[in-house]
């Protein structure tokens, strides 16, 4: 890059200040979060990721230096937003995956639900929660998805990946318009914000872990000091 095209020191400093502001906003949103899927937290997270990316690019262009952190984002998987600046409607698309880790616990919980609904105990025959298939139908028919997410261990379920997309629209959909295929036809350019949760984000590079261990040995750190882990 030529010197004429390089960002100025003032621009780099301004980008750094923007990261600090975004950090404060993200922390404030987390402190005020209303639940696991609070959209304010997702928005603050995306703003922090965007600010950090701008700073990282300017820092490299100006000083040939990089930052020591990386915030997982969606820039590589989603195109730039091209929806209305003031949408009149939004759609919230959520997918949560679970593994049936304890089938007997799942069956027992479903049978308890049915026992409450019938004076003489659980239903029998075709309506009895005697299979995993029927038990899932009973539990998801009784509890809201958010409650199942917060109590999944009680139901013998193990969390997998999850994602939440908020898409914008000019006008609300007509009643019943998309019920047959609720997740088809989503335009990535209309995604306002997106938040993904996956165990893949928690995986640590074995080589990095080994290097960190060697560094700790070299520095002779106190045993009661704990490393600071980045959650995202």
C-alpha positions in Angstrom: 0.0 0.0 0.0 1.3 3.4 -0.9 2.0 6.1 1.8 -0.8 8.3 0.2 -3.4 5.5 0.7 -2.4 4.7 4.3 -4.7 5.7 7.1 -3.5 8.5 9.3 -2.5 8.0 12.9 -5.6 10.0 13.9 -7.8 7.6 12.0 -6.2 4.6 13.8 -6.7 6.3 17.2 -10.3 7.1 16.3 -10.9 3.4 15.5 -9.3 2.4 18.8 -11.7 4.7 20.6 -14.6 3.2 18.7 -13.6 -0.2 19.9 -13.5 1.1 23.5 -17.0 2.6 23.1 -18.3 -0.7 21.6 -16.8 -2.6 24.5 -18.6 -0.4 27.0 -21.9 -0.8 25.1 -21.5 -4.6 24.9 -20.8 -4.9 28.6 -23.8 -2.6 29.4 -26.1 -4.7 27.2 -24.9 -7.9 28.9 -25.4 -6.5 32.3 -29.0 -5.5 31.4 -29.8 -8.6 29.4 -33.4 -9.8 29.7 -32.8 -13.4 28.8 -30.6 -15.8 26.9 -31.7 -14.5 23.5 -31.7 -10.8 24.3 -31.5 -9.0 20.9 -29.7 -6.0 22.5 -26.8 -8.2 23.3 -26.6 -9.6 19.8 -26.7 -6.1 18.3 -24.0 -4.9 20.7 -21.9 -8.0 19.9 -22.1 -7.3 16.2 -21.2 -3.6 16.7 -18.2 -4.7 18.7 -17.1 -7.1 16.1 -17.5 -4.5 13.3 -15.5 -1.9 15.3 -12.7 -4.4 16.1 -12.4 -5.4 12.5 -12.1 -1.8 11.3 -9.4 -1.1 14.0 -7.5 -4.3 13.1 -7.5 -3.3 9.4 -6.4 0.3 10.0 -3.7 -0.8 12.5 -2.3 -3.2 10.0 -2.4 -0.7 7.1 -0.7 2.0 9.2 1.7 0.2 11.4 1.9 -3.4 9.9 0.7 -4.6 13.2 -2.2 -6.9 14.3 -4.4 -7.2 17.3 -4.1 -10.3 19.6 -7.8 -11.1 19.6 -10.4 -12.2 17.1 -14.2 -11.9 17.5 -16.2 -14.6 15.6 -18.5 -12.8 13.2 -20.7 -13.5 10.3 -19.0 -11.3 7.7 -17.6 -14.3 5.8 -21.0 -16.0 5.6 -23.4 -13.1 5.0 -23.4 -10.4 2.4 -23.7 -6.7 3.4 -27.1 -5.7 4.7 -29.3 -4.4 1.8 -32.7 -4.2 3.5 -34.7 -1.2 4.5 -33.2 1.3 6.9 -36.5 1.5 8.8 -38.1 -1.9 8.4 -41.9 -2.1 9.0 -41.7 -5.8 10.0 -39.1 -8.3 11.2 -38.9 -12.1 11.3 -37.0 -13.9 14.0 -35.7 -17.3 12.9 -34.4 -19.6 15.6 -32.9 -23.1 15.4 -31.8 -25.1 18.4 -30.4 -28.6 18.2 -30.5 -31.2 21.0 -29.3 -34.7 21.5 -31.6 -37.1 23.4 -29.0 -37.9 26.0 -31.3 -39.6 28.5 -34.3 -41.2 26.9 -35.7 -42.6 30.2 -35.6 -39.1 31.8 -37.4 -37.7 28.7 -40.1 -40.4 28.9 -40.5 -39.9 32.7 -41.0 -36.1 32.3 -43.6 -36.6 29.5 -45.5 -39.2 31.6 -45.5 -36.7 34.6 -47.1 -34.1 32.3 -49.8 -36.6 31.2 -50.4 -37.6 34.8 -51.3 -34.1 35.7 -53.7 -33.9 32.7 -55.5 -37.1 33.6 -57.1 -37.8 37.0 -56.3 -41.5 36.9 -52.7 -41.1 35.8 -51.0 -41.1 32.4 -53.0 -41.7 29.3 -52.8 -45.2 27.8 -52.8 -46.5 24.3 -52.0 -44.3 21.3 -51.7 -41.1 23.5 -49.4 -42.5 26.1 -45.9 -41.1 26.2 -44.3 -44.5 25.8 -41.9 -43.7 23.0 -39.4 -40.9 22.5 -41.3 -39.7 19.5 -44.5 -39.3 21.5 -42.7 -38.0 24.6 -41.2 -35.2 22.5 -44.6 -34.3 21.2 -46.0 -34.1 24.8 -43.2 -32.0 26.2 -42.9 -29.5 23.2 -46.7 -29.2 23.3 -46.7 -28.4 27.0 -43.7 -26.1 27.3 -42.5 -23.1 25.4 -39.3 -23.6 23.5 -37.4 -21.0 25.7 -38.4 -23.0 28.8 -37.2 -26.2 27.3 -33.9 -24.5 26.4 -33.4 -23.3 30.0 -34.5 -26.7 31.5 -33.2 -29.1 28.8 -31.2 -31.2 31.3 -34.4 -31.9 33.2 -35.8 -33.4 30.0 -32.8 -35.6 29.3 -31.6 -33.4 26.4 -28.2 -32.2 25.6 -27.6 -28.8 23.8 -26.1 -28.7 20.4 -25.6 -25.8 18.0 -28.1 -22.9 17.9 -28.5 -19.9 15.8 -30.8 -16.8 15.8 -31.4 -14.6 12.8 -33.4 -11.4 12.7 -34.5 -10.4 9.2 -36.1 -7.2 8.0 -39.0 -6.6 5.7 -40.9 -3.8 4.2 -44.3 -5.3 5.1 -45.5 -8.1 7.4 -46.2 -11.4 5.8 -49.8 -12.4 5.1 -51.3 -14.8 7.6 -50.4 -18.4 6.8 -48.2 -17.3 3.9 -45.0 -19.2 5.0 -46.3 -21.8 7.4 -45.7 -24.7 5.0 -42.0 -23.8 4.6 -41.0 -21.4 7.4 -37.2 -21.4 6.7 -37.2 -21.2 2.9 -36.6 -18.1 0.9 -34.6 -16.2 3.5 -32.6 -13.4 1.8 -29.2 -13.2 3.5 -29.1 -9.5 2.5 -32.0 -8.8 4.8 -30.4 -10.2 7.9 -30.2 -7.4 10.5 -28.3 -9.4 13.0 -27.3 -13.0 13.7 -25.9 -14.8 16.7 -24.5 -18.4 16.6 -23.7 -20.7 19.5 -21.5 -23.7 18.9 -19.1 -25.9 20.7 -16.7 -25.3 17.8 -16.1 -21.8 19.2 -14.9 -23.3 22.4 -12.3 -25.6 20.8 -8.7 -24.6 21.7 -5.8 -25.2 19.3 -3.6 -27.9 21.1 -0.5 -26.1 19.8 -1.6 -22.8 21.3 -2.4 -24.6 24.6 1.0 -26.2 24.6 2.7 -22.8 23.9 0.7 -21.2 26.7 1.8 -23.9 29.1 5.4 -23.4 28.2 5.1 -19.7 28.6 3.6 -20.1 32.1 6.4 -22.4 33.1 9.0 -19.9 31.8 7.4 -17.0 33.7 7.0 -19.1 36.9 3.5 -17.7 37.5 1.9 -18.1 40.9 -0.3 -21.2 41.1 -3.3 -19.2 42.4 -3.5 -17.1 39.2 -6.1 -18.2 36.7 -5.9 -17.4 32.9 -8.4 -15.0 31.4 -10.5 -16.7 28.8 -12.4 -14.9 26.1 -15.9 -16.2 25.9 -16.3 -15.1 22.3 
